[in-house]
């Protein structure tokens, strides 16, 4: 039972402490402010939150209690009935308004599944550094550690110090995988293509360390001829405002991007992937040499520790210099 009642004879509100009020809002103010009562106003509704006067005593400015005040703050911060900001010590109308306030005045953690809110960017930086896949230099949170590793191995953090050894090119790359991808995408001024690179790997003694053995067992005289596709301006899709692949209907912003897609193994028609990881515990098969080199460089299966693999990859890249396209 609430500690008040309405007296219809006198037309007033009677508190069980003996005081009378003509208006209910006056009674409400009395219940909230008085140390004799233990009530809190939540969006206009009176709710009893504390069992004793001691727990309510923090409302009295003459004798505040740090322990009780902290308990009261914790209640408001954790209660679904309050939109309490622990930094500003302000109770907002609801959780939606509180979240808007957090984004405007504080620093919510942007990581997926993290509900932590920090008072400022420095606090967010330290939280992210300790709790998430995080690039400290860029102050950027990543979805997982694989994405973070890919970012750390990108041109953002790695210098382009590997030159293309083929004639008439001279471009620089951050990794051997990026160099090989440059050859496979037919963007090298030397004229190198994925088909010519694959033929070079098959003919090179070191290539046996990374070639799929199923290809070595296949009679090369019975293999179908490699078909190369190349798009023209006629591939422009006016409705989509992009270049469209005739085979899979993928869209590309540039003709070069479409031709790079056509030069990939996606539409080669081969049922056997050309390359296989030489690690006996992995044996992952990949369609392109650039994919294999990236797999080796990332070190996810530990194959990069084997000197035989390192020597084979170095020999293959050095051998490409002798190619005449």
C-alpha positions as CSV (number, residue, x, y, z in Angstrom):
1,X,0.0,0.0,0.0
2,X,1.3,3.5,-0.8
3,X,2.0,5.8,2.2
4,X,-0.7,8.3,1.1
5,X,-4.4,8.4,0.6
6,X,-7.0,10.9,-0.8
7,X,-9.5,12.4,1.7
8,X,-12.7,13.1,-0.2
9,X,-14.2,15.0,2.7
10,X,-11.4,17.5,2.9
11,X,-10.4,17.1,-0.8
12,X,-6.7,16.7,0.0
13,X,-3.9,14.1,-0.1
14,X,-2.9,12.7,3.3
15,X,0.6,11.4,3.8
16,X,1.1,8.7,6.5
17,X,3.6,11.0,8.2
18,X,0.7,13.3,9.1
19,X,1.2,16.0,6.5
20,X,-1.6,17.0,4.1
21,X,-1.4,18.4,0.5
22,X,-4.0,20.0,-1.7
23,X,-2.3,18.8,-4.9
24,X,-0.7,15.5,-5.7
25,X,2.4,17.0,-7.3
26,X,3.0,18.7,-3.8
27,X,2.7,15.3,-2.2
28,X,5.1,13.9,-4.8
29,X,7.8,16.6,-4.1
30,X,7.4,15.9,-0.4
31,X,7.9,12.1,-0.9
32,X,11.0,12.7,-3.0
33,X,12.7,15.3,-0.8
34,X,11.9,14.1,2.6
35,X,14.3,11.8,4.5
36,X,11.3,10.2,6.1
37,X,10.4,8.6,2.8
38,X,12.4,6.5,0.4
39,X,11.0,7.3,-3.1
40,X,12.4,8.2,-6.5
41,X,10.4,9.8,-9.3
42,X,10.8,7.9,-12.6
43,X,9.2,9.9,-15.5
44,X,6.4,11.1,-13.2
45,X,5.7,7.9,-11.4
46,X,6.8,7.4,-7.8
47,X,8.7,4.2,-7.1
48,X,10.1,3.0,-3.8
49,X,13.7,2.3,-4.4
50,X,15.3,2.2,-0.9
51,X,14.4,0.4,2.2
52,X,15.9,2.7,4.8
53,X,16.3,6.4,5.5
54,X,20.1,5.8,5.5
55,X,20.0,4.7,1.9
56,X,17.9,7.8,1.0
57,X,20.1,10.2,3.1
58,X,22.3,11.2,0.1
59,X,19.4,13.6,-0.9
60,X,20.1,15.7,2.1
61,X,22.9,18.1,1.2
62,X,24.0,18.6,4.8
63,X,25.1,15.0,5.3
64,X,25.8,13.3,2.0
65,X,27.1,9.7,2.1
66,X,29.6,8.7,-0.6
67,X,28.8,5.0,-0.3
68,X,25.0,5.6,-0.6
69,X,25.5,8.1,-3.5
70,X,27.6,5.6,-5.4
71,X,24.9,3.0,-4.8
72,X,22.3,5.4,-6.1
73,X,24.3,6.2,-9.2
74,X,24.8,2.5,-9.9
75,X,21.0,2.0,-9.6
76,X,20.3,4.7,-12.1
77,X,23.0,3.5,-14.5
78,X,21.8,-0.1,-14.5
79,X,18.0,0.5,-14.3
80,X,16.0,0.2,-17.5
81,X,13.7,2.9,-16.1
82,X,16.5,5.6,-16.2
83,X,18.5,7.2,-18.9
84,X,21.4,8.0,-16.5
85,X,24.7,9.4,-17.7
86,X,27.4,8.4,-15.3
87,X,29.7,11.0,-16.6
88,X,27.4,14.0,-16.5
89,X,25.2,12.7,-13.6
90,X,22.1,13.6,-15.6
91,X,19.0,11.5,-15.9
92,X,17.7,11.6,-19.5
93,X,14.1,10.8,-20.5
94,X,14.9,7.3,-21.8
95,X,17.6,5.0,-23.2
96,X,17.2,6.4,-26.7
97,X,17.8,10.0,-25.6
98,X,20.7,8.7,-23.5
99,X,22.3,6.9,-26.5
100,X,22.0,10.1,-28.5
101,X,23.7,12.0,-25.7
102,X,26.5,9.5,-25.6
103,X,27.2,9.9,-29.3
104,X,27.1,13.7,-29.0
105,X,29.1,14.2,-25.8
106,X,31.0,11.0,-25.1
107,X,32.8,8.2,-26.9
108,X,30.8,4.9,-27.4
109,X,33.0,2.0,-28.6
110,X,32.2,1.3,-32.3
111,X,33.2,-2.4,-32.1
112,X,30.5,-4.9,-33.0
113,X,28.9,-6.3,-29.8
114,X,30.7,-3.9,-27.5
115,X,28.4,-1.6,-25.3
116,X,31.3,0.2,-23.5
117,X,31.0,4.0,-23.4
118,X,34.1,6.1,-22.6
119,X,34.2,9.7,-21.4
120,X,36.6,10.8,-24.2
121,X,38.7,9.8,-27.2
122,X,41.7,9.0,-25.0
123,X,39.7,6.6,-22.9
124,X,38.2,5.0,-26.1
125,X,41.8,4.7,-27.5
126,X,43.0,2.9,-24.4
127,X,39.9,0.6,-24.2
128,X,40.2,-0.4,-27.9
129,X,44.0,-1.0,-27.5
130,X,43.4,-3.5,-24.6
131,X,40.1,-5.1,-25.7
132,X,39.9,-5.2,-29.6
133,X,41.8,-5.9,-32.8
134,X,43.1,-2.4,-33.0
135,X,45.7,-0.4,-35.0
136,X,47.2,2.0,-32.5
137,X,48.7,4.3,-35.2
138,X,45.5,4.7,-37.2
139,X,43.2,4.5,-34.2
140,X,41.0,2.0,-36.1
141,X,39.1,-1.0,-34.7
142,X,38.9,-4.1,-36.9
143,X,36.3,-6.9,-37.0
144,X,38.9,-9.6,-36.3
145,X,42.7,-10.2,-36.1
146,X,42.9,-11.4,-39.7
147,X,41.6,-8.1,-40.9
148,X,44.0,-6.2,-38.6
149,X,46.9,-8.3,-40.0
150,X,45.8,-7.5,-43.6
151,X,45.7,-3.8,-42.7
152,X,49.2,-4.0,-41.1
153,X,50.5,-5.7,-44.2
154,X,49.0,-3.1,-46.5
155,X,50.6,0.0,-48.1
156,X,49.4,2.0,-45.1
157,X,52.1,0.5,-43.0
158,X,54.5,-1.2,-45.4
159,X,56.8,0.6,-47.9
160,X,56.6,-0.3,-51.6
161,X,60.2,-1.6,-51.9
162,X,59.8,-4.6,-54.2
163,X,60.3,-3.6,-57.9
164,X,58.8,-5.3,-60.8
165,X,61.8,-7.0,-62.6
166,X,60.1,-7.2,-66.0
167,X,61.1,-4.8,-68.8
168,X,59.4,-1.4,-69.4
169,X,57.7,-1.5,-66.0
170,X,59.6,-0.4,-62.9
171,X,56.5,-0.2,-60.6
172,X,57.1,-0.9,-56.9
173,X,55.1,-3.2,-54.6
174,X,54.7,-3.8,-50.9
175,X,54.9,-7.6,-51.1
176,X,55.7,-10.5,-53.5
177,X,51.9,-11.3,-53.6
178,X,51.2,-7.8,-54.8
179,X,53.9,-8.1,-57.5
180,X,52.5,-11.5,-58.7
181,X,48.9,-10.1,-58.7
182,X,50.2,-7.2,-60.9
183,X,51.5,-9.8,-63.4
184,X,48.3,-11.8,-63.3
185,X,46.0,-8.8,-63.8
186,X,47.7,-8.0,-67.2
187,X,48.5,-4.5,-66.0
188,X,52.3,-4.9,-66.3
189,X,53.7,-2.9,-69.2
190,X,55.9,-5.9,-70.1
191,X,52.7,-7.7,-71.3
192,X,52.8,-10.4,-68.7
193,X,49.6,-12.4,-68.3
194,X,48.3,-15.0,-65.8
195,X,48.4,-17.6,-68.6
196,X,52.1,-16.9,-69.4
197,X,53.0,-16.9,-65.7
198,X,51.3,-20.2,-65.1
199,X,53.2,-21.7,-68.1
200,X,56.5,-20.4,-66.7
201,X,55.7,-22.0,-63.3
202,X,54.9,-25.4,-65.0
203,X,58.2,-25.3,-66.9
204,X,60.4,-24.3,-63.9
205,X,61.9,-27.0,-61.7
206,X,61.1,-25.0,-58.6
207,X,57.5,-24.8,-59.6
208,X,57.0,-28.5,-58.6
209,X,57.1,-27.4,-54.9
210,X,53.9,-25.4,-55.3
211,X,52.0,-26.9,-58.3
212,X,49.0,-29.1,-57.7
213,X,50.2,-32.7,-58.3
214,X,47.0,-33.5,-60.1
215,X,48.1,-31.2,-62.9
216,X,51.4,-33.0,-63.1
217,X,49.6,-36.3,-63.6
218,X,47.5,-34.8,-66.5
219,X,48.7,-35.3,-70.0
220,X,49.4,-31.8,-71.2
221,X,48.6,-32.8,-74.8
222,X,45.0,-33.6,-73.8
223,X,44.5,-30.3,-71.9
224,X,42.1,-27.9,-73.6
225,X,43.6,-24.7,-74.9
226,X,43.4,-21.7,-72.6
227,X,40.8,-19.2,-73.6
228,X,41.4,-15.5,-72.9
229,X,38.5,-13.1,-72.8
230,X,38.7,-9.3,-73.2
231,X,35.9,-6.8,-72.9
232,X,35.3,-3.7,-75.0
233,X,33.2,-0.5,-74.5
234,X,30.2,-2.6,-75.7
235,X,30.2,-4.1,-72.2
236,X,28.9,-0.8,-70.8
237,X,25.5,-1.3,-69.1
238,X,23.6,2.1,-69.4
239,X,21.0,1.1,-66.9
240,X,23.4,0.1,-64.2
241,X,26.0,2.8,-65.2
242,X,28.8,0.2,-65.0
243,X,30.6,-2.4,-67.1
244,X,29.0,-5.8,-66.9
245,X,30.5,-9.3,-67.2
246,X,28.7,-11.2,-69.9
247,X,29.2,-14.5,-68.0
248,X,28.3,-13.8,-64.3
249,X,26.8,-10.3,-64.7
250,X,29.1,-8.8,-62.1
251,X,29.4,-5.0,-62.4
252,X,32.6,-2.9,-62.5
253,X,33.3,0.8,-62.4
254,X,36.0,0.6,-65.1
255,X,36.8,-1.4,-68.2
256,X,40.2,-2.2,-66.8
257,X,38.5,-3.7,-63.7
258,X,36.2,-5.9,-65.9
259,X,39.2,-7.1,-68.0
260,X,41.1,-7.9,-64.8
261,X,38.1,-10.0,-63.7
262,X,38.0,-11.8,-67.1
263,X,41.7,-12.5,-66.8
264,X,41.2,-14.2,-63.5
265,X,40.6,-17.9,-63.1
266,X,36.9,-17.3,-62.4
267,X,35.8,-18.1,-66.1
268,X,38.7,-20.3,-67.1
269,X,36.6,-23.4,-67.0
270,X,39.3,-25.5,-65.3
271,X,38.1,-28.0,-62.7
272,X,41.6,-28.3,-61.1
273,X,43.1,-25.5,-59.1
274,X,46.7,-24.9,-60.3
275,X,48.5,-24.4,-57.0
276,X,48.6,-26.2,-53.6
277,X,50.2,-25.2,-50.4
278,X,53.4,-27.4,-49.9
279,X,52.7,-27.7,-46.1
280,X,51.7,-31.3,-45.5
281,X,49.4,-30.3,-42.7
282,X,47.6,-27.7,-44.9
283,X,47.4,-28.7,-48.6
284,X,45.1,-25.8,-49.4
285,X,44.5,-25.6,-53.2
286,X,44.4,-22.1,-54.9
287,X,43.6,-21.0,-58.4
288,X,46.3,-18.4,-58.7
289,X,50.0,-18.0,-57.8
290,X,49.2,-14.6,-56.2
291,X,46.7,-16.3,-53.9
292,X,49.3,-18.9,-52.9
293,X,52.0,-16.3,-52.3
294,X,49.6,-14.3,-50.1
295,X,48.7,-17.5,-48.2
296,X,52.4,-18.1,-47.6
297,X,53.2,-14.5,-46.6
298,X,50.3,-14.4,-44.1
299,X,51.7,-17.5,-42.4
300,X,48.4,-18.8,-41.3
301,X,49.6,-22.5,-41.7
302,X,53.2,-21.9,-40.8
303,X,54.5,-22.9,-44.3
304,X,56.6,-19.7,-44.5
305,X,59.0,-21.2,-41.9
306,X,60.3,-23.8,-44.4
307,X,63.5,-22.8,-46.3
308,X,62.5,-25.0,-49.2
309,X,59.4,-22.9,-49.8
310,X,61.2,-19.6,-49.4
311,X,64.0,-20.7,-51.9
312,X,61.4,-21.9,-54.4
313,X,59.4,-18.7,-54.3
314,X,62.6,-16.6,-54.7
315,X,63.7,-18.7,-57.7
316,X,60.3,-18.4,-59.4
317,X,60.3,-14.6,-59.0
318,X,63.9,-14.3,-60.2
319,X,63.1,-16.6,-63.1
320,X,60.3,-14.4,-64.3
321,X,62.9,-11.8,-65.3
322,X,64.1,-14.0,-68.2
323,X,60.6,-14.2,-69.7
324,X,60.1,-12.4,-73.1
325,X,56.5,-11.4,-73.6
